[in-house]
């Protein structure tokens, strides 16, 4: 099994948490979207959407986080030899889809200083143009990614869209707070794949230094957050890169790489 992912990718975190919780061995390949590595032709031919993660097991190639997690559950069944308690319940699945329906893209971008966001956006566009020149047979799909990048910049000027993204997050967190008033974990008293989907959302909020506003104001989520961050899977997938000073190391390493490549005009 191979997983193409990166610590910055929220969906990658969801899949990696599932893999760690199920103790599934896999080969890890880092593909940093902020440096444009997801635009390299070798990756782009496999996944023209250029989104992370990509999960491959033999002939099976999956791109959607929920599809990958459910596949991982089926693999666990085959390896264990019995089905009991290994397939997610309807309640768990409903929570998974509810969480996945919130797109973190614009919420995340709206809380990044504009000068950094615009700088990285321009860098990525230049990467796409360079890769398009290197692989003319992929020009049409590269062009669609370039168009998408420009549309994202235009959408960042749409205050209604940004407000909608925030409102959807608030609604999701309010529903989670109500649920956690009745249960320890999101779908009951046991940790499930619903929690695997939720943890990266909370981690993204913490990474953006918005923990006090969105988590701290909800006491049940605070208790839950303190509980799940102690899990070994969290420490391996998220804590290793974003806990305390590690957050700055991870971000500065990428910023330095992009800045140097920009100065050298190597895209």
ChimeraX commands (.cxc) that place a marker at each C-alpha (Angstrom):
marker #1 position 0.00,0.00,0.00 radius 0.5
marker #1 position 1.23,3.47,-0.89 radius 0.5
marker #1 position -0.05,6.79,0.41 radius 0.5
marker #1 position 0.81,10.09,-1.23 radius 0.5
marker #1 position 0.13,12.77,1.34 radius 0.5
marker #1 position 1.47,15.70,3.32 radius 0.5
marker #1 position 1.13,16.93,6.92 radius 0.5
marker #1 position -0.49,20.17,5.70 radius 0.5
marker #1 position -3.30,18.32,3.95 radius 0.5
marker #1 position -6.37,17.96,6.16 radius 0.5
marker #1 position -7.71,14.98,4.22 radius 0.5
marker #1 position -4.27,13.36,4.37 radius 0.5
marker #1 position -4.42,13.64,8.15 radius 0.5
marker #1 position -7.80,11.91,8.20 radius 0.5
marker #1 position -6.52,8.97,6.18 radius 0.5
marker #1 position -3.28,8.66,8.13 radius 0.5
marker #1 position -5.17,8.68,11.43 radius 0.5
marker #1 position -7.31,5.81,10.12 radius 0.5
marker #1 position -4.23,3.87,9.03 radius 0.5
marker #1 position -2.56,4.37,12.42 radius 0.5
marker #1 position -5.69,3.47,14.37 radius 0.5
marker #1 position -6.11,0.28,12.33 radius 0.5
marker #1 position -2.38,-0.55,12.50 radius 0.5
marker #1 position -2.10,-0.82,8.72 radius 0.5
marker #1 position 1.42,-0.79,7.25 radius 0.5
marker #1 position 1.91,1.46,4.24 radius 0.5
marker #1 position 4.64,3.22,2.29 radius 0.5
marker #1 position 4.58,6.98,2.81 radius 0.5
marker #1 position 5.33,9.51,0.06 radius 0.5
marker #1 position 5.35,13.21,0.98 radius 0.5
marker #1 position 3.94,15.51,-1.69 radius 0.5
marker #1 position 4.00,19.14,-0.55 radius 0.5
marker #1 position 1.21,21.16,-2.23 radius 0.5
marker #1 position 2.69,24.48,-1.04 radius 0.5
marker #1 position 5.82,23.85,-3.07 radius 0.5
marker #1 position 3.86,22.61,-6.08 radius 0.5
marker #1 position 5.08,18.99,-5.85 radius 0.5
marker #1 position 1.54,17.82,-6.53 radius 0.5
marker #1 position 1.91,19.43,-9.96 radius 0.5
marker #1 position 4.86,17.25,-10.99 radius 0.5
marker #1 position 3.92,15.34,-14.12 radius 0.5
marker #1 position 4.46,11.91,-12.53 radius 0.5
marker #1 position 1.92,12.68,-9.80 radius 0.5
marker #1 position -0.34,14.66,-12.12 radius 0.5
marker #1 position -0.72,11.74,-14.52 radius 0.5
marker #1 position -1.95,9.59,-11.66 radius 0.5
marker #1 position -4.23,12.29,-10.23 radius 0.5
marker #1 position -5.11,15.21,-12.58 radius 0.5
marker #1 position -7.07,16.82,-9.74 radius 0.5
marker #1 position -3.67,17.22,-8.01 radius 0.5
marker #1 position -5.36,16.83,-4.64 radius 0.5
marker #1 position -4.14,14.90,-1.63 radius 0.5
marker #1 position -4.21,12.22,-0.46 radius 0.5
marker #1 position -3.85,9.49,-3.08 radius 0.5
marker #1 position -4.05,5.90,-1.84 radius 0.5
marker #1 position -2.84,3.01,-3.96 radius 0.5
marker #1 position -3.04,-0.70,-3.26 radius 0.5
marker #1 position -2.14,-2.68,-6.34 radius 0.5
marker #1 position -4.63,-1.72,-9.05 radius 0.5
marker #1 position -6.83,0.17,-6.59 radius 0.5
marker #1 position -6.24,3.94,-6.63 radius 0.5
marker #1 position -8.48,6.09,-4.44 radius 0.5
marker #1 position -8.62,9.86,-3.99 radius 0.5
marker #1 position -11.61,10.56,-1.74 radius 0.5
marker #1 position -10.86,10.52,2.01 radius 0.5
marker #1 position -14.03,8.66,3.00 radius 0.5
marker #1 position -13.59,6.09,0.22 radius 0.5
marker #1 position -10.03,5.45,1.40 radius 0.5
marker #1 position -11.05,5.11,5.05 radius 0.5
marker #1 position -13.84,2.67,4.19 radius 0.5
marker #1 position -11.39,0.69,2.06 radius 0.5
marker #1 position -9.02,0.59,5.04 radius 0.5
marker #1 position -11.87,-0.81,7.15 radius 0.5
marker #1 position -12.45,-3.56,4.57 radius 0.5
marker #1 position -8.74,-4.39,4.55 radius 0.5
marker #1 position -8.89,-4.68,8.35 radius 0.5
marker #1 position -11.75,-7.17,8.05 radius 0.5
marker #1 position -9.83,-9.34,5.59 radius 0.5
marker #1 position -6.68,-9.32,7.71 radius 0.5
marker #1 position -8.53,-10.05,10.96 radius 0.5
marker #1 position -10.79,-12.76,9.59 radius 0.5
marker #1 position -14.00,-11.51,11.20 radius 0.5
marker #1 position -16.37,-8.62,10.68 radius 0.5
marker #1 position -17.69,-7.79,14.12 radius 0.5
marker #1 position -17.20,-4.16,15.21 radius 0.5
marker #1 position -14.97,-3.38,12.24 radius 0.5
marker #1 position -17.41,-1.71,9.86 radius 0.5
marker #1 position -18.60,1.78,10.76 radius 0.5
marker #1 position -22.22,2.10,11.82 radius 0.5
marker #1 position -24.73,4.32,10.03 radius 0.5
marker #1 position -24.30,6.95,12.74 radius 0.5
marker #1 position -20.55,6.98,12.25 radius 0.5
marker #1 position -20.91,7.19,8.48 radius 0.5
marker #1 position -23.39,10.06,8.76 radius 0.5
marker #1 position -20.93,12.02,10.90 radius 0.5
marker #1 position -18.14,11.28,8.45 radius 0.5
marker #1 position -20.10,12.74,5.55 radius 0.5
marker #1 position -21.29,15.70,7.62 radius 0.5
marker #1 position -17.71,16.63,8.53 radius 0.5
marker #1 position -16.44,16.05,4.99 radius 0.5
marker #1 position -19.13,18.36,3.58 radius 0.5
marker #1 position -17.33,21.35,5.11 radius 0.5
marker #1 position -14.60,22.60,2.78 radius 0.5
marker #1 position -11.76,24.15,4.83 radius 0.5
marker #1 position -10.12,25.84,1.84 radius 0.5
marker #1 position -11.47,29.36,2.10 radius 0.5
marker #1 position -11.64,29.41,5.89 radius 0.5
marker #1 position -7.95,28.48,5.99 radius 0.5
marker #1 position -6.88,30.95,3.31 radius 0.5
marker #1 position -8.85,33.79,4.93 radius 0.5
marker #1 position -6.80,33.41,8.12 radius 0.5
marker #1 position -3.40,33.44,6.44 radius 0.5
marker #1 position -1.72,36.89,6.09 radius 0.5
marker #1 position -2.46,38.15,2.60 radius 0.5
marker #1 position 1.16,38.78,1.61 radius 0.5
marker #1 position 2.09,35.14,2.29 radius 0.5
marker #1 position -1.05,33.78,0.66 radius 0.5
marker #1 position -0.57,35.83,-2.50 radius 0.5
marker #1 position 3.14,35.01,-2.68 radius 0.5
marker #1 position 2.51,31.24,-2.51 radius 0.5
marker #1 position -0.39,31.54,-4.97 radius 0.5
marker #1 position 1.83,33.26,-7.54 radius 0.5
marker #1 position 4.55,30.66,-6.98 radius 0.5
marker #1 position 2.10,27.79,-7.57 radius 0.5
marker #1 position 0.82,29.41,-10.78 radius 0.5
marker #1 position 4.38,29.67,-12.08 radius 0.5
marker #1 position 4.96,26.02,-11.19 radius 0.5
marker #1 position 1.87,25.03,-13.18 radius 0.5
marker #1 position 3.03,27.05,-16.20 radius 0.5
marker #1 position 6.50,25.46,-16.00 radius 0.5
marker #1 position 5.06,21.94,-15.78 radius 0.5
marker #1 position 2.72,22.67,-18.66 radius 0.5
marker #1 position 5.71,23.56,-20.84 radius 0.5
marker #1 position 7.52,20.37,-19.78 radius 0.5
marker #1 position 4.52,18.11,-20.49 radius 0.5
marker #1 position 2.55,19.55,-23.43 radius 0.5
marker #1 position 0.38,16.42,-23.59 radius 0.5
marker #1 position -1.06,17.45,-20.22 radius 0.5
marker #1 position -1.55,21.08,-21.22 radius 0.5
marker #1 position -5.36,20.99,-21.04 radius 0.5
marker #1 position -5.50,19.65,-17.49 radius 0.5
marker #1 position -2.69,21.93,-16.34 radius 0.5
marker #1 position -4.63,24.82,-17.84 radius 0.5
marker #1 position -7.66,23.86,-15.77 radius 0.5
marker #1 position -5.52,23.99,-12.59 radius 0.5
marker #1 position -4.23,27.40,-13.60 radius 0.5
marker #1 position -7.78,28.59,-14.10 radius 0.5
marker #1 position -8.73,27.16,-10.71 radius 0.5
marker #1 position -5.88,29.09,-9.05 radius 0.5
marker #1 position -7.09,32.38,-10.54 radius 0.5
marker #1 position -10.66,31.61,-9.50 radius 0.5
marker #1 position -9.50,30.98,-5.94 radius 0.5
marker #1 position -7.87,34.41,-5.83 radius 0.5
marker #1 position -11.08,35.99,-7.12 radius 0.5
marker #1 position -13.16,34.10,-4.58 radius 0.5
marker #1 position -10.97,35.37,-1.76 radius 0.5
marker #1 position -12.43,38.81,-2.51 radius 0.5
marker #1 position -15.97,37.48,-2.05 radius 0.5
marker #1 position -16.89,38.32,1.54 radius 0.5
marker #1 position -20.15,36.37,1.31 radius 0.5
marker #1 position -18.34,33.17,0.36 radius 0.5
marker #1 position -15.83,33.59,3.20 radius 0.5
marker #1 position -18.60,34.27,5.69 radius 0.5
marker #1 position -20.51,31.21,4.49 radius 0.5
marker #1 position -17.46,29.01,5.03 radius 0.5
marker #1 position -17.11,30.27,8.59 radius 0.5
marker #1 position -20.83,29.86,9.30 radius 0.5
marker #1 position -20.75,26.27,8.09 radius 0.5
marker #1 position -17.84,25.54,10.44 radius 0.5
marker #1 position -19.63,27.16,13.38 radius 0.5
marker #1 position -22.76,25.11,12.66 radius 0.5
marker #1 position -20.70,21.92,12.52 radius 0.5
marker #1 position -18.93,22.71,15.79 radius 0.5
marker #1 position -22.22,23.54,17.49 radius 0.5
marker #1 position -23.62,20.14,16.45 radius 0.5
marker #1 position -20.46,18.44,17.70 radius 0.5
marker #1 position -20.74,20.27,21.04 radius 0.5
marker #1 position -24.32,19.04,21.48 radius 0.5
marker #1 position -23.32,15.46,20.62 radius 0.5
marker #1 position -20.37,15.50,23.00 radius 0.5
marker #1 position -22.70,16.56,25.80 radius 0.5
marker #1 position -24.18,13.07,25.56 radius 0.5
marker #1 position -21.19,10.90,24.55 radius 0.5
marker #1 position -17.44,10.77,25.17 radius 0.5
marker #1 position -16.60,10.45,21.51 radius 0.5
marker #1 position -18.45,11.72,18.47 radius 0.5
marker #1 position -20.53,8.59,17.82 radius 0.5
marker #1 position -20.66,7.01,21.26 radius 0.5
marker #1 position -18.34,5.81,23.99 radius 0.5
marker #1 position -15.80,4.30,21.60 radius 0.5
marker #1 position -13.32,6.06,19.32 radius 0.5
marker #1 position -14.46,5.62,15.70 radius 0.5
marker #1 position -13.75,6.77,12.18 radius 0.5
marker #1 position -16.05,9.74,12.87 radius 0.5
marker #1 position -13.40,10.98,15.32 radius 0.5
marker #1 position -10.72,10.36,12.71 radius 0.5
marker #1 position -12.60,12.79,10.46 radius 0.5
marker #1 position -13.13,15.42,13.16 radius 0.5
marker #1 position -9.67,15.59,14.74 radius 0.5
marker #1 position -7.97,17.22,11.70 radius 0.5
marker #1 position -10.67,19.92,11.62 radius 0.5
marker #1 position -9.88,20.84,15.22 radius 0.5
marker #1 position -6.16,20.61,14.47 radius 0.5
marker #1 position -6.58,23.06,11.58 radius 0.5
marker #1 position -8.29,25.52,13.93 radius 0.5
marker #1 position -5.45,25.17,16.42 radius 0.5
marker #1 position -2.81,25.55,13.68 radius 0.5
marker #1 position -4.39,28.86,12.65 radius 0.5
marker #1 position -4.23,30.08,16.28 radius 0.5
marker #1 position -8.02,30.20,16.47 radius 0.5
marker #1 position -8.37,27.63,19.23 radius 0.5
marker #1 position -9.69,30.08,21.84 radius 0.5
marker #1 position -12.48,31.38,19.60 radius 0.5
marker #1 position -13.72,28.15,18.04 radius 0.5
marker #1 position -12.73,25.46,20.54 radius 0.5
marker #1 position -12.31,27.26,23.86 radius 0.5
marker #1 position -15.86,28.62,23.71 radius 0.5
marker #1 position -17.25,25.07,23.61 radius 0.5
marker #1 position -16.44,23.23,26.88 radius 0.5
marker #1 position -17.33,19.75,25.65 radius 0.5
marker #1 position -15.11,20.12,22.60 radius 0.5
marker #1 position -12.33,21.35,24.92 radius 0.5
marker #1 position -12.62,18.12,26.95 radius 0.5
marker #1 position -12.73,16.06,23.78 radius 0.5
marker #1 position -9.74,17.86,22.25 radius 0.5
marker #1 position -7.66,17.29,25.38 radius 0.5
marker #1 position -8.62,13.60,25.24 radius 0.5
marker #1 position -7.91,12.85,21.58 radius 0.5
marker #1 position -4.60,14.73,21.44 radius 0.5
marker #1 position -3.23,12.13,23.85 radius 0.5
marker #1 position -3.82,9.29,21.38 radius 0.5
marker #1 position -0.70,7.76,19.79 radius 0.5
marker #1 position -2.20,8.22,16.32 radius 0.5
marker #1 position -2.57,11.98,16.88 radius 0.5
marker #1 position 1.02,12.29,18.06 radius 0.5
marker #1 position 2.33,10.47,14.98 radius 0.5
marker #1 position 0.13,12.14,12.35 radius 0.5
marker #1 position -0.31,15.70,13.66 radius 0.5
marker #1 position 1.57,16.32,16.90 radius 0.5
marker #1 position 4.89,15.36,15.33 radius 0.5
marker #1 position 4.59,18.29,12.94 radius 0.5
marker #1 position 2.42,20.91,14.60 radius 0.5
marker #1 position 2.64,20.65,18.41 radius 0.5
marker #1 position 4.36,23.64,20.04 radius 0.5
marker #1 position 7.56,24.78,18.33 radius 0.5
marker #1 position 7.24,22.06,15.70 radius 0.5
marker #1 position 4.53,24.10,13.97 radius 0.5
marker #1 position 6.99,26.90,13.26 radius 0.5
marker #1 position 9.69,24.49,12.12 radius 0.5
marker #1 position 7.30,22.83,9.67 radius 0.5
marker #1 position 6.00,26.10,8.26 radius 0.5
marker #1 position 9.37,27.88,8.11 radius 0.5
marker #1 position 10.95,24.95,6.27 radius 0.5
marker #1 position 8.35,25.20,3.52 radius 0.5
marker #1 position 8.48,29.01,3.39 radius 0.5
marker #1 position 12.28,28.92,3.02 radius 0.5
marker #1 position 12.04,26.37,0.19 radius 0.5
marker #1 position 9.47,28.41,-1.73 radius 0.5
marker #1 position 11.36,31.66,-1.21 radius 0.5
marker #1 position 14.66,30.23,-2.46 radius 0.5
marker #1 position 13.04,28.61,-5.49 radius 0.5
marker #1 position 11.37,31.93,-6.28 radius 0.5
marker #1 position 14.64,33.87,-6.02 radius 0.5
marker #1 position 16.38,31.37,-8.28 radius 0.5
marker #1 position 13.34,31.28,-10.59 radius 0.5
marker #1 position 13.33,27.51,-10.42 radius 0.5
marker #1 position 9.76,26.37,-10.61 radius 0.5
marker link #1:1,2 radius 0.2
marker link #1:2,3 radius 0.2
marker link #1:3,4 radius 0.2
marker link #1:4,5 radius 0.2
marker link #1:5,6 radius 0.2
marker link #1:6,7 radius 0.2
marker link #1:7,8 radius 0.2
marker link #1:8,9 radius 0.2
marker link #1:9,10 radius 0.2
marker link #1:10,11 radius 0.2
marker link #1:11,12 radius 0.2
marker link #1:12,13 radius 0.2
marker link #1:13,14 radius 0.2
marker link #1:14,15 radius 0.2
marker link #1:15,16 radius 0.2
marker link #1:16,17 radius 0.2
marker link #1:17,18 radius 0.2
marker link #1:18,19 radius 0.2
marker link #1:19,20 radius 0.2
marker link #1:20,21 radius 0.2
marker link #1:21,22 radius 0.2
marker link #1:22,23 radius 0.2
marker link #1:23,24 radius 0.2
marker link #1:24,25 radius 0.2
marker link #1:25,26 radius 0.2
marker link #1:26,27 radius 0.2
marker link #1:27,28 radius 0.2
marker link #1:28,29 radius 0.2
marker link #1:29,30 radius 0.2
marker link #1:30,31 radius 0.2
marker link #1:31,32 radius 0.2
marker link #1:32,33 radius 0.2
marker link #1:33,34 radius 0.2
marker link #1:34,35 radius 0.2
marker link #1:35,36 radius 0.2
marker link #1:36,37 radius 0.2
marker link #1:37,38 radius 0.2
marker link #1:38,39 radius 0.2
marker link #1:39,40 radius 0.2
marker link #1:40,41 radius 0.2
marker link #1:41,42 radius 0.2
marker link #1:42,43 radius 0.2
marker link #1:43,44 radius 0.2
marker link #1:44,45 radius 0.2
marker link #1:45,46 radius 0.2
marker link #1:46,47 radius 0.2
marker link #1:47,48 radius 0.2
marker link #1:48,49 radius 0.2
marker link #1:49,50 radius 0.2
marker link #1:50,51 radius 0.2
marker link #1:51,52 radius 0.2
marker link #1:52,53 radius 0.2
marker link #1:53,54 radius 0.2
marker link #1:54,55 radius 0.2
marker link #1:55,56 radius 0.2
marker link #1:56,57 radius 0.2
marker link #1:57,58 radius 0.2
marker link #1:58,59 radius 0.2
marker link #1:59,60 radius 0.2
marker link #1:60,61 radius 0.2
marker link #1:61,62 radius 0.2
marker link #1:62,63 radius 0.2
marker link #1:63,64 radius 0.2
marker link #1:64,65 radius 0.2
marker link #1:65,66 radius 0.2
marker link #1:66,67 radius 0.2
marker link #1:67,68 radius 0.2
marker link #1:68,69 radius 0.2
marker link #1:69,70 radius 0.2
marker link #1:70,71 radius 0.2
marker link #1:71,72 radius 0.2
marker link #1:72,73 radius 0.2
marker link #1:73,74 radius 0.2
marker link #1:74,75 radius 0.2
marker link #1:75,76 radius 0.2
marker link #1:76,77 radius 0.2
marker link #1:77,78 radius 0.2
marker link #1:78,79 radius 0.2
marker link #1:79,80 radius 0.2
marker link #1:80,81 radius 0.2
marker link #1:81,82 radius 0.2
marker link #1:82,83 radius 0.2
marker link #1:83,84 radius 0.2
marker link #1:84,85 radius 0.2
marker link #1:85,86 radius 0.2
marker link #1:86,87 radius 0.2
marker link #1:87,88 radius 0.2
marker link #1:88,89 radius 0.2
marker link #1:89,90 radius 0.2
marker link #1:90,91 radius 0.2
marker link #1:91,92 radius 0.2
marker link #1:92,93 radius 0.2
marker link #1:93,94 radius 0.2
marker link #1:94,95 radius 0.2
marker link #1:95,96 radius 0.2
marker link #1:96,97 radius 0.2
marker link #1:97,98 radius 0.2
marker link #1:98,99 radius 0.2
marker link #1:99,100 radius 0.2
marker link #1:100,101 radius 0.2
marker link #1:101,102 radius 0.2
marker link #1:102,103 radius 0.2
marker link #1:103,104 radius 0.2
marker link #1:104,105 radius 0.2
marker link #1:105,106 radius 0.2
marker link #1:106,107 radius 0.2
marker link #1:107,108 radius 0.2
marker link #1:108,109 radius 0.2
marker link #1:109,110 radius 0.2
marker link #1:110,111 radius 0.2
marker link #1:111,112 radius 0.2
marker link #1:112,113 radius 0.2
marker link #1:113,114 radius 0.2
marker link #1:114,115 radius 0.2
marker link #1:115,116 radius 0.2
marker link #1:116,117 radius 0.2
marker link #1:117,118 radius 0.2
marker link #1:118,119 radius 0.2
marker link #1:119,120 radius 0.2
marker link #1:120,121 radius 0.2
marker link #1:121,122 radius 0.2
marker link #1:122,123 radius 0.2
marker link #1:123,124 radius 0.2
marker link #1:124,125 radius 0.2
marker link #1:125,126 radius 0.2
marker link #1:126,127 radius 0.2
marker link #1:127,128 radius 0.2
marker link #1:128,129 radius 0.2
marker link #1:129,130 radius 0.2
marker link #1:130,131 radius 0.2
marker link #1:131,132 radius 0.2
marker link #1:132,133 radius 0.2
marker link #1:133,134 radius 0.2
marker link #1:134,135 radius 0.2
marker link #1:135,136 radius 0.2
marker link #1:136,137 radius 0.2
marker link #1:137,138 radius 0.2
marker link #1:138,139 radius 0.2
marker link #1:139,140 radius 0.2
marker link #1:140,141 radius 0.2
marker link #1:141,142 radius 0.2
marker link #1:142,143 radius 0.2
marker link #1:143,144 radius 0.2
marker link #1:144,145 radius 0.2
marker link #1:145,146 radius 0.2
marker link #1:146,147 radius 0.2
marker link #1:147,148 radius 0.2
marker link #1:148,149 radius 0.2
marker link #1:149,150 radius 0.2
marker link #1:150,151 radius 0.2
marker link #1:151,152 radius 0.2
marker link #1:152,153 radius 0.2
marker link #1:153,154 radius 0.2
marker link #1:154,155 radius 0.2
marker link #1:155,156 radius 0.2
marker link #1:156,157 radius 0.2
marker link #1:157,158 radius 0.2
marker link #1:158,159 radius 0.2
marker link #1:159,160 radius 0.2
marker link #1:160,161 radius 0.2
marker link #1:161,162 radius 0.2
marker link #1:162,163 radius 0.2
marker link #1:163,164 radius 0.2
marker link #1:164,165 radius 0.2
marker link #1:165,166 radius 0.2
marker link #1:166,167 radius 0.2
marker link #1:167,168 radius 0.2
marker link #1:168,169 radius 0.2
marker link #1:169,170 radius 0.2
marker link #1:170,171 radius 0.2
marker link #1:171,172 radius 0.2
marker link #1:172,173 radius 0.2
marker link #1:173,174 radius 0.2
marker link #1:174,175 radius 0.2
marker link #1:175,176 radius 0.2
marker link #1:176,177 radius 0.2
marker link #1:177,178 radius 0.2
marker link #1:178,179 radius 0.2
marker link #1:179,180 radius 0.2
marker link #1:180,181 radius 0.2
marker link #1:181,182 radius 0.2
marker link #1:182,183 radius 0.2
marker link #1:183,184 radius 0.2
marker link #1:184,185 radius 0.2
marker link #1:185,186 radius 0.2
marker link #1:186,187 radius 0.2
marker link #1:187,188 radius 0.2
marker link #1:188,189 radius 0.2
marker link #1:189,190 radius 0.2
marker link #1:190,191 radius 0.2
marker link #1:191,192 radius 0.2
marker link #1:192,193 radius 0.2
marker link #1:193,194 radius 0.2
marker link #1:194,195 radius 0.2
marker link #1:195,196 radius 0.2
marker link #1:196,197 radius 0.2
marker link #1:197,198 radius 0.2
marker link #1:198,199 radius 0.2
marker link #1:199,200 radius 0.2
marker link #1:200,201 radius 0.2
marker link #1:201,202 radius 0.2
marker link #1:202,203 radius 0.2
marker link #1:203,204 radius 0.2
marker link #1:204,205 radius 0.2
marker link #1:205,206 radius 0.2
marker link #1:206,207 radius 0.2
marker link #1:207,208 radius 0.2
marker link #1:208,209 radius 0.2
marker link #1:209,210 radius 0.2
marker link #1:210,211 radius 0.2
marker link #1:211,212 radius 0.2
marker link #1:212,213 radius 0.2
marker link #1:213,214 radius 0.2
marker link #1:214,215 radius 0.2
marker link #1:215,216 radius 0.2
marker link #1:216,217 radius 0.2
marker link #1:217,218 radius 0.2
marker link #1:218,219 radius 0.2
marker link #1:219,220 radius 0.2
marker link #1:220,221 radius 0.2
marker link #1:221,222 radius 0.2
marker link #1:222,223 radius 0.2
marker link #1:223,224 radius 0.2
marker link #1:224,225 radius 0.2
marker link #1:225,226 radius 0.2
marker link #1:226,227 radius 0.2
marker link #1:227,228 radius 0.2
marker link #1:228,229 radius 0.2
marker link #1:229,230 radius 0.2
marker link #1:230,231 radius 0.2
marker link #1:231,232 radius 0.2
marker link #1:232,233 radius 0.2
marker link #1:233,234 radius 0.2
marker link #1:234,235 radius 0.2
marker link #1:235,236 radius 0.2
marker link #1:236,237 radius 0.2
marker link #1:237,238 radius 0.2
marker link #1:238,239 radius 0.2
marker link #1:239,240 radius 0.2
marker link #1:240,241 radius 0.2
marker link #1:241,242 radius 0.2
marker link #1:242,243 radius 0.2
marker link #1:243,244 radius 0.2
marker link #1:244,245 radius 0.2
marker link #1:245,246 radius 0.2
marker link #1:246,247 radius 0.2
marker link #1:247,248 radius 0.2
marker link #1:248,249 radius 0.2
marker link #1:249,250 radius 0.2
marker link #1:250,251 radius 0.2
marker link #1:251,252 radius 0.2
marker link #1:252,253 radius 0.2
marker link #1:253,254 radius 0.2
marker link #1:254,255 radius 0.2
marker link #1:255,256 radius 0.2
marker link #1:256,257 radius 0.2
marker link #1:257,258 radius 0.2
marker link #1:258,259 radius 0.2
marker link #1:259,260 radius 0.2
marker link #1:260,261 radius 0.2
marker link #1:261,262 radius 0.2
marker link #1:262,263 radius 0.2
marker link #1:263,264 radius 0.2
marker link #1:264,265 radius 0.2
marker link #1:265,266 radius 0.2
marker link #1:266,267 radius 0.2
view
